Amino acid sequence: MTAGKRLAAAVHVQHPTSGERLVLLPGDPVPPEIAELITHPDAFLPDPDEDDNAENSGPPAKPTRSRKTRTDNE
């Protein structure tokens, strides 16, 4: 069994083949077949590898523009 995503909160699910009720605790690795049953988007901890890839994918950000200082003070 390969370790999958890690949970951010406790989750109760029913095992797809045995029907056994499972209680998964925060930080527990979740097998992919069980992870498919968990539909809440905030149930998993963010994957650090995905965050790095998300920043590097896509076009580079444009630098912010700053206003010029007014020189016509009256």
OpenMM code with the backbone's topology and positions (N, CA, C; nanometers):
from openmm import Vec3, app, unit

residues = "MET THR ALA GLY LYS ARG LEU ALA ALA ALA VAL HIS VAL GLN HIS PRO THR SER GLY GLU ARG LEU VAL LEU LEU PRO GLY ASP PRO VAL PRO PRO GLU ILE ALA GLU LEU ILE THR HIS PRO ASP ALA PHE LEU PRO ASP PRO ASP GLU ASP ASP ASN ALA GLU ASN SER GLY PRO PRO ALA LYS PRO THR ARG SER ARG LYS THR ARG THR ASP ASN GLU".split()
positions = [
    Vec3(0.0849, -0.1177, 0.0000),
    Vec3(0.0000, 0.0000, 0.0000),
    Vec3(0.0889, 0.1234, 0.0000),
    Vec3(0.0643, 0.2151, -0.0926),
    Vec3(0.1404, 0.3383, -0.0953),
    Vec3(0.0659, 0.4450, -0.0186),
    Vec3(0.1405, 0.5269, 0.0531),
    Vec3(0.0780, 0.6347, 0.1298),
    Vec3(0.0331, 0.7431, 0.0332),
    Vec3(-0.0834, 0.7962, 0.0585),
    Vec3(-0.1368, 0.9000, -0.0279),
    Vec3(-0.1369, 1.0328, 0.0431),
    Vec3(-0.2444, 1.1049, 0.0282),
    Vec3(-0.2588, 1.2348, 0.0912),
    Vec3(-0.2700, 1.2201, 0.2420),
    Vec3(-0.2459, 1.3301, 0.3145),
    Vec3(-0.2594, 1.3305, 0.4604),
    Vec3(-0.3779, 1.4180, 0.4991),
    Vec3(-0.4473, 1.3747, 0.6024),
    Vec3(-0.5692, 1.4423, 0.6455),
    Vec3(-0.5400, 1.5631, 0.7331),
    Vec3(-0.6235, 1.6667, 0.7181),
    Vec3(-0.6161, 1.7857, 0.8021),
    Vec3(-0.7143, 1.7755, 0.9177),
    Vec3(-0.8157, 1.6918, 0.9050),
    Vec3(-0.9186, 1.6753, 1.0086),
    Vec3(-0.9624, 1.5295, 1.0131),
    Vec3(-1.0276, 1.4923, 1.1227),
    Vec3(-1.0785, 1.3550, 1.1342),
    Vec3(-1.1905, 1.3331, 1.0331),
    Vec3(-1.1930, 1.2136, 0.9738),
    Vec3(-1.2912, 1.1805, 0.8704),
    Vec3(-1.3473, 1.0416, 0.8992),
    Vec3(-1.4784, 1.0275, 0.8828),
    Vec3(-1.5457, 0.8980, 0.8964),
    Vec3(-1.5913, 0.8548, 0.7578),
    Vec3(-1.5483, 0.7364, 0.7144),
    Vec3(-1.5888, 0.6824, 0.5840),
    Vec3(-1.6193, 0.5343, 0.5983),
    Vec3(-1.6903, 0.4824, 0.4987),
    Vec3(-1.7192, 0.3393, 0.4940),
    Vec3(-1.6272, 0.2763, 0.3906),
    Vec3(-1.5582, 0.1687, 0.4302),
    Vec3(-1.4652, 0.1024, 0.3393),
    Vec3(-1.5437, 0.0497, 0.2191),
    Vec3(-1.4953, 0.0731, 0.0957),
    Vec3(-1.5720, 0.0367, -0.0238),
    Vec3(-1.5952, -0.1129, -0.0430),
    Vec3(-1.5043, -0.1985, 0.0035),
    Vec3(-1.5225, -0.3422, -0.0194),
    Vec3(-1.5760, -0.4168, 0.1019),
    Vec3(-1.5258, -0.3828, 0.2207),
    Vec3(-1.5676, -0.4571, 0.3405),
    Vec3(-1.6900, -0.3965, 0.4075),
    Vec3(-1.7184, -0.2696, 0.3795),
    Vec3(-1.8309, -0.2024, 0.4432),
    Vec3(-1.8007, -0.1590, 0.5861),
    Vec3(-1.6787, -0.1832, 0.6308),
    Vec3(-1.6377, -0.1463, 0.7662),
    Vec3(-1.6307, 0.0060, 0.7799),
    Vec3(-1.6762, 0.0572, 0.8940),
    Vec3(-1.6720, 0.2012, 0.9209),
    Vec3(-1.5309, 0.2380, 0.9657),
    Vec3(-1.4681, 0.3327, 0.8971),
    Vec3(-1.3322, 0.3743, 0.9276),
    Vec3(-1.3317, 0.5143, 0.9863),
    Vec3(-1.2498, 0.5355, 1.0886),
    Vec3(-1.2267, 0.6687, 1.1436),
    Vec3(-1.0805, 0.7007, 1.1169),
    Vec3(-1.0578, 0.7989, 1.0311),
    Vec3(-0.9225, 0.8394, 0.9945),
    Vec3(-0.8907, 0.9689, 1.0681),
    Vec3(-0.7748, 0.9736, 1.1315),
    Vec3(-0.7377, 1.0875, 1.2149),
    Vec3(-0.6469, 1.1848, 1.1404),
    Vec3(-0.6416, 1.3114, 1.1877),
    Vec3(-0.5553, 1.4105, 1.1221),
    Vec3(-0.4109, 1.3632, 1.1165),
    Vec3(-0.3475, 1.3847, 1.0027),
    Vec3(-0.2094, 1.3442, 0.9819),
    Vec3(-0.1940, 1.2036, 0.9294),
    Vec3(-0.3011, 1.1233, 0.9337),
    Vec3(-0.2941, 0.9864, 0.8834),
    Vec3(-0.2781, 0.9861, 0.7316),
    Vec3(-0.1913, 0.8982, 0.6779),
    Vec3(-0.1868, 0.8817, 0.5325),
    Vec3(-0.3111, 0.8042, 0.4880),
    Vec3(-0.3654, 0.8422, 0.3735),
    Vec3(-0.4890, 0.7812, 0.3247),
    Vec3(-0.4596, 0.7115, 0.1921),
    Vec3(-0.4936, 0.5817, 0.1810),
    Vec3(-0.4742, 0.5123, 0.0532),
    Vec3(-0.5597, 0.5770, -0.0567),
    Vec3(-0.5148, 0.5739, -0.1798),
    Vec3(-0.5882, 0.6384, -0.2896),
    Vec3(-0.7334, 0.5927, -0.3029),
    Vec3(-0.7612, 0.4629, -0.2816),
    Vec3(-0.8995, 0.4146, -0.2980),
    Vec3(-0.9920, 0.4707, -0.1906),
    Vec3(-0.9391, 0.5021, -0.0733),
    Vec3(-1.0192, 0.5637, 0.0326),
    Vec3(-1.0286, 0.7141, 0.0091),
    Vec3(-0.9194, 0.7753, -0.0390),
    Vec3(-0.9173, 0.9199, -0.0645),
    Vec3(-1.0242, 0.9591, -0.1667),
    Vec3(-1.0556, 0.8705, -0.2601),
    Vec3(-1.1599, 0.8990, -0.3594),
    Vec3(-1.2967, 0.9170, -0.2949),
    Vec3(-1.3175, 0.8546, -0.1792),
    Vec3(-1.4473, 0.8626, -0.1115),
    Vec3(-1.4641, 0.9923, -0.0327),
    Vec3(-1.3552, 1.0600, -0.0032),
    Vec3(-1.3594, 1.1832, 0.0764),
    Vec3(-1.3774, 1.3000, -0.0192),
    Vec3(-1.4920, 1.3681, -0.0065),
    Vec3(-1.5257, 1.4719, -0.1030),
    Vec3(-1.5077, 1.6137, -0.0504),
    Vec3(-1.4861, 1.6295, 0.0796),
    Vec3(-1.4706, 1.7651, 0.1343),
    Vec3(-1.3362, 1.8223, 0.0896),
    Vec3(-1.3352, 1.9406, 0.0277),
    Vec3(-1.2102, 1.9941, -0.0272),
    Vec3(-1.1056, 2.0294, 0.0782),
    Vec3(-1.1470, 2.0598, 0.2016),
    Vec3(-1.0514, 2.0978, 0.3052),
    Vec3(-1.0119, 1.9818, 0.3961),
    Vec3(-1.0472, 1.8602, 0.3605),
    Vec3(-1.0171, 1.7442, 0.4447),
    Vec3(-0.8689, 1.7072, 0.4421),
    Vec3(-0.7979, 1.7450, 0.3366),
    Vec3(-0.6579, 1.7062, 0.3215),
    Vec3(-0.5650, 1.8233, 0.3448),
    Vec3(-0.4455, 1.7918, 0.3961),
    Vec3(-0.3407, 1.8924, 0.4108),
    Vec3(-0.2881, 1.9281, 0.2721),
    Vec3(-0.2464, 2.0522, 0.2527),
    Vec3(-0.1906, 2.0874, 0.1218),
    Vec3(-0.0604, 2.0120, 0.0980),
    Vec3(-0.0405, 1.9701, -0.0239),
    Vec3(0.0804, 1.8980, -0.0619),
    Vec3(0.1882, 2.0006, -0.0964),
    Vec3(0.3009, 2.0026, -0.0251),
    Vec3(0.4041, 2.1031, -0.0527),
    Vec3(0.4564, 2.0964, -0.1955),
    Vec3(0.4616, 1.9776, -0.2550),
    Vec3(0.5082, 1.9666, -0.3933),
    Vec3(0.4117, 2.0332, -0.4890),
    Vec3(0.2807, 2.0189, -0.4645),
    Vec3(0.1816, 2.0810, -0.5515),
    Vec3(0.1864, 2.2321, -0.5400),
    Vec3(0.2101, 2.2856, -0.4199),
    Vec3(0.2179, 2.4303, -0.4016),
    Vec3(0.3345, 2.4889, -0.4795),
    Vec3(0.4499, 2.4221, -0.4768),
    Vec3(0.5654, 2.4714, -0.5507),
    Vec3(0.5386, 2.4703, -0.7003),
    Vec3(0.4752, 2.3636, -0.7491),
    Vec3(0.4459, 2.3538, -0.8914),
    Vec3(0.3418, 2.4558, -0.9334),
    Vec3(0.2462, 2.4864, -0.8466),
    Vec3(0.1422, 2.5826, -0.8806),
    Vec3(0.2023, 2.7214, -0.8988),
    Vec3(0.3021, 2.7556, -0.8176),
    Vec3(0.3648, 2.8866, -0.8299),
    Vec3(0.4451, 2.8970, -0.9583),
    Vec3(0.5107, 2.7899, -0.9962),
    Vec3(0.5997, 2.7942, -1.1121),
    Vec3(0.5278, 2.7705, -1.2434),
    Vec3(0.4044, 2.7240, -1.2393),
    Vec3(0.3334, 2.7019, -1.3638),
    Vec3(0.2579, 2.8292, -1.4021),
    Vec3(0.2447, 2.8513, -1.5293),
    Vec3(0.1724, 2.9688, -1.5754),
    Vec3(0.2673, 3.0831, -1.6062),
    Vec3(0.2115, 3.1920, -1.6574),
    Vec3(0.2955, 3.3055, -1.6965),
    Vec3(0.3515, 3.3766, -1.5734),
    Vec3(0.4661, 3.4408, -1.5881),
    Vec3(0.5220, 3.5144, -1.4753),
    Vec3(0.4334, 3.6340, -1.4406),
    Vec3(0.4303, 3.6690, -1.3144),
    Vec3(0.3473, 3.7811, -1.2700),
    Vec3(0.4094, 3.9125, -1.3145),
    Vec3(0.3229, 4.0076, -1.3514),
    Vec3(0.3703, 4.1393, -1.3902),
    Vec3(0.4102, 4.2166, -1.2647),
    Vec3(0.5142, 4.2966, -1.2737),
    Vec3(0.5507, 4.3770, -1.1571),
    Vec3(0.4433, 4.4819, -1.1311),
    Vec3(0.4260, 4.5175, -1.0071),
    Vec3(0.3255, 4.6186, -0.9742),
    Vec3(0.3761, 4.7563, -1.0132),
    Vec3(0.2832, 4.8393, -1.0536),
    Vec3(0.3192, 4.9748, -1.0931),
    Vec3(0.3044, 5.0666, -0.9732),
    Vec3(0.3960, 5.1593, -0.9606),
    Vec3(0.3840, 5.2573, -0.8531),
    Vec3(0.3557, 5.3939, -0.9147),
    Vec3(0.2917, 5.4769, -0.8362),
    Vec3(0.2609, 5.6131, -0.8845),
    Vec3(0.3828, 5.7020, -0.8716),
    Vec3(0.3928, 5.7933, -0.9663),
    Vec3(0.5007, 5.8910, -0.9601),
    Vec3(0.4646, 5.9976, -0.8569),
    Vec3(0.5646, 6.0516, -0.7939),
    Vec3(0.5422, 6.1575, -0.6951),
    Vec3(0.5071, 6.2861, -0.7688),
    Vec3(0.4080, 6.3559, -0.7150),
    Vec3(0.3688, 6.4832, -0.7768),
    Vec3(0.4767, 6.5857, -0.7570),
    Vec3(0.5033, 6.6595, -0.8628),
    Vec3(0.6064, 6.7644, -0.8560),
    Vec3(0.5468, 6.9040, -0.8695),
    Vec3(0.4165, 6.9139, -0.8950),
    Vec3(0.3537, 7.0452, -0.9133),
    Vec3(0.2830, 7.0918, -0.7865),
    Vec3(0.3542, 7.0913, -0.6764),
    Vec3(0.2947, 7.1336, -0.5494),
    Vec3(0.2690, 7.2840, -0.5520),
    Vec3(0.1509, 7.3239, -0.5152),
    Vec3(0.1176, 7.4674, -0.5161),
    Vec3(0.1007, 7.5196, -0.3786),
] * unit.nanometer
topology = app.Topology()
chain = topology.addChain("A")
for resn in residues:
    res = topology.addResidue(resn, chain)
    for name in ("N", "CA", "C"):
        topology.addAtom(name, app.Element.getBySymbol(name[0]), res)
